[in-house]
Amino acid sequence: MSKVTMQDIADALNISRVTVWKVFNNHSGVSPALQEKILEKAKEMGYPRVSVEHPPAEEERNVSLIVSRPDSSTFWTNIIHRMAQEFARHNANLIYTYMPTVDSEAFSMPAILTGGTIHGAIVLNVNDIGLVRKVNRLELPKVFLDTVPQMDFRDLRGDLILLEGHDTLYDITKSVIEKGITDIGFIGDIHYARTNLDRYRGFCDCMRDHNLPVNEGVCLTGNIGVFSYYREICDFLDSLPKLPEAFICVSDYVAHFLQSYFSERRERIPQGILVTGYDGSREYTEVDGLITTAEVKTRLLGNRLSDQLLYRMDHPEAPYEVTYVKPPILYRDSILW
């Protein structure tokens, strides 16, 4: 009887020899279920090197999710849920550490972050410069998803993952201009997050590259209260004696507020108005499937964040990284009424 080889095992399971090799040499990249099948098949076929004992489990670690308002939308909860699943696969416990919305003199870092029981942290939806600076000083491996525009990348003591904004909004704005629309406004707090600022810059650059002026009078880009978005947007729109032909919105969240406003004041848009967004969230049913938007794949983003922190914890000496994730654009008609 001929000697059983890795190729024989791979052929029996209709998989690649490389996959079998990874399992026998304790390399990552093979699911636990497939590992089990490979080991059982190898034992059944009499492969001489195999043992059905699994490699030692990874050392248990605690990971902090430093987050403000994690339940403010399903966009964040979907990312968090996926991170929790991925960390569990690597024997890491994901622990919520809540941050306030704004910093104050009375606030200090929770003891869990400074007591030595946390091995790494992901910073999510923290958009106050004072809080970001306090988090940045923590002696922990860290991965930030976006950050405030006031924070220089060179000062961050951790990896930074950003949703690409400039080129994406440039292309979205270009698609609006190509419809023959030239009177275009922008709505979004560009002080809230770096990617918001990048999106506005992409809008402005596209307008200028097409020899169109950026009319700041129809752009709402200043600080918008976290809990007063709809009221402030309504006040801004009410203040405009004449609406532009289109609004480029920094997010679907903002776009759905515009939809609500126009549904109550249809007389202001007798010919309709074009609105675009960003995020591709299914949460805002009033605009879901109707407007041009950038589709952020939250499950994959959750995977990316957790993988980056696992790498950072294993390689704390590695140079910090800035990574841009570019979402695909979903082009649609975008006309409301």
N, C-alpha and C positions, 0 to 999 in steps of 0.2 A: 504494500500500500504506500503510495507516494506521500511525502510530507505535506501537511496542510500549510498553506501560505496565507499572508494577509489578503492577497488578491482573491483567493478562494472564498474567504469570508466576505469580502466586498461583493463578489459576484453573487453569492448566496442571498445577500440582502439587497442587491441592486443599488449599491452605493459605491462611492469612489474608494480606492485604496488609501488615499490620503486621509479620509475620514477615519478609517480603521487605525491607521498609523497614529493619528492624534490621540485616540482613546488609549492605545497601548503605551503611549509615551506621556500621558497626563497633560496634554495640551488643551487649551480652551477652544471654544468654537463648535462644540458638539453638545446637543441638548441632553439632559439626563436620561430622557426616555430612549433616545437612540444609543447612548452609551450602554444602557442596560441590554438592549437588543444585541449589540455587537459582542458584549462579554458573554452573554448566554449562548449565542451562535458559535463563538469561538470555543467555548467549553464543550458544546454538543459535538463539534467537528474534531475535537481533540487537538486544538492548537497548543503547542508545547509551552508557550510563555505566558498564557493567560491565567489570570486569577479573577474570580468573580468578586473579590473584595474591592470596594470602591476606594479611590485615593482619599487620604484624610481630608475631612471637611476644612474649609477655610476658617481661619480664626475669626471668632465672632467680633464684630465691630459695631459701634454706635455712630450713626450719622445724623446730624442735626439739619432739619429743614428750617432755615431762618426765613420767616415769611410774614408779610403783612396782608391781612384780608385774604386768606387762601380760598375762602368760599364766596368771593365776590362774583365769580362767574365760573361756568363749567370749563372754560379755557384753562384756568389754573388747576382745578380739581382733576381734570384729565391728565395733565402733566404729572401732578403729584402721585396719582394712582399708579401710573406707569413706572415712576421712579421707585415706589414702594415695592412693586413686583420685581423689578430688576435687582434691587438691593437684597431682597429676600433670597434670590438665587445665589447670592454671594455671602450668605450668612451675616448680612448687615441689617441692623435695626434702624428704621427711619423714625426719628423722633421730632415731633413738631416743637418749634420754639417760636412763639408768637412775638412779633414786633408791633409797637403802636404805629399809627399812621404818620405821626410827626414826632420829632425828638423834643426832649425837654430836659431841664437841669435835674429834674427829679428822677429821670430814667437812667438806669444802669444795666449793664448786660446781665442776663439771668445767670445764676451760679452754675447751672448745668454746662454752660459754654466755657467756663473758666476752671472747672473742678477736675479736669483731667480724665473724665469718663467719655468724652466725645472725641472721635478720631478724625472727623472731617465735617464740612458743612456745605450745603448748597443754599445760596442766597437768592430768594425769589420774591419779586414784587415789592421790594423795599425801595421806596422812591423819595426818601428824605436824605439830604446830604449829610446831616448830622448823624443819623442812624447808620448810613453807609460807612462813614468814617470810623465809627465805633466798631462796627462789624469788621472792617478792614484791618483793625489793629489786633484782632484775635489771633493768637498763635496756633492756628489750625490750618490744615489744607482746605482750601476754599475754591468753589466754582460759583461764579456770578452769572445769572441769566439777566443780561442787560444791566445797566446802572444809570445813575443820574448824569446829565450832561456836564455838571460841574466837576465830576470826578475824572481826572486825567488818567488815561489808561496806564501811563507809566507809574502811577502811584498805587495801582491795585496790587495787593499781595495775594493774588490768586488768579485762576484762569477766568476768562470772560467769554461767554457765548452770546452772540447777538443775532437777532433776526435781521437779515439784510433789508435795509429800508431805502437807501438812496436810489439804486438802480431799479428796484421794483416799482417805486412810486414814479420814477421817471417814465418807465414803460406804460404804467397805467395812465398817467397824464397824457402821454403821447397818443394813446388809443382814443382819448376823449377829443384831443385836438384834431385827430384824423377824421372825426365825424363832422368837422366843420365848426366846432364850438371853440370860441376864443375868449369868452367872458367867464372866467373860472375862479372860484374861491376855494379856500382851504380851511378846514376846521380840525383842530387838535392841539392839545397842550404840549408845546415843544420843549418845555422845561421839566416835564414829568419823567422822561426816559430818553436815553441816547438814541434809540431807534426812532422815536418820534421826531427828534430833531433831524435825523438822517432822512426820514421820509419827507419832511418839509423841504429840505435842501434839494432832494430829488425833484420835487414838484417845481421849485423855483428854477432850477437849472433847465428843466425841460421847457418851461415857459420862455425863458430867455433864449434858449437855443432855437426856438421857433419865432423869435422876434416879437414875443408877446409880453406886455408889461405885467408884473405881479402887482395887482391892485390890493394893497394892504387893507383897504377899507372893507373888503369882503372876505378877509382872512381873520379867523379867530385863533390866535396862536399863544396867547398869554396863559398865565396860571389859571386853571379851572379847578374849583373845589371838588374834592373826591366825592362828596355827598351832595353836590349841587349841580351836576353836569347838565341835567335837562333844563333846569331853570335858567342857567347862564346861557345855554345855547338858544333857548327861546328868546331871552332878552336881547341877545345879539341879533338874531334874525328879525325880531320886531323892530330893531333900530335901523334896519336897512330900508331906505325908501324904495329901492329897486333891487330885486334879487338877481344874482348872476344866472347864467344858463346852466351851470353845473357846480357841484361842490366835490372836491377831493377830500375824503375823510381819512383821518389817521388810523381809524379802526372801524370794524363793523359795529362795535359798541356805540361809537359816535354816529355812524350812519343810521342806526335804528332810532336814535333820538330825532334825527332829521325826518325820518319817515313818520314818526309820531306827530311831530310838529305840522308837517304838511297835510297829514290826514285830518287835522283839526282846522286847517286854514287853506283849503283847496283853492279858494279864490285868489290866493297869492301866486299860484302857478297854473294859470289857465291852459298853457301849452305843455305842462309837465316840466320836470327838472331832472337832470342827470346827476346821480350820486354814486360814488365808488367807495369801497372800504378796504380793509386789510385784516386778515386773520382767518377768514373762511369759516367763522364759527356757525354751527348749526343752532346755537342757542337763540339767536335773534330771528325768530320765524318771519317777522315782517319783511326782512330783506334777504333771508336765506334763499339762494338760488336765483335771485333777481338782479343783483348788482355785481359788477366787476370787483374782484377782490383777490388778495393773495392767500392761498390756502396753507395755513400752518398745520402741519401734521403733528398734533400734540403727543401722540403715542411715541412717535419716533424722537421727538424732542425730549421727552422724558427719558428715553433710553440713552440719548446722547449725553444728557446731563449726568446721569448716574454713572455711565461708563467713564466720563471725564474725571469725576471725583474718585472713582476707584483707581484710576491711573495716577491721579495726583497723590492719593494716600500711599500708593506703592512706590512712587517716585517723587518724594517731596523736594528733591534737589534739582529736578528738571526745570528748564526755563519756563516762565509763565507763557500761556498761549492765549491769543485772541482769535476766535473762530466765528466766521459768519455762516449762518444757515440761510440759504436763499429759497424761499417758498415759491412754488409755481403759481402763475397768475391764471385765474379763471375769468376769461373775458365773457361778459354778458351785455345785454342791452342797457341796463342800469337806469332806464327812464322810470321815474316814479310818477304815475299818472300821466 
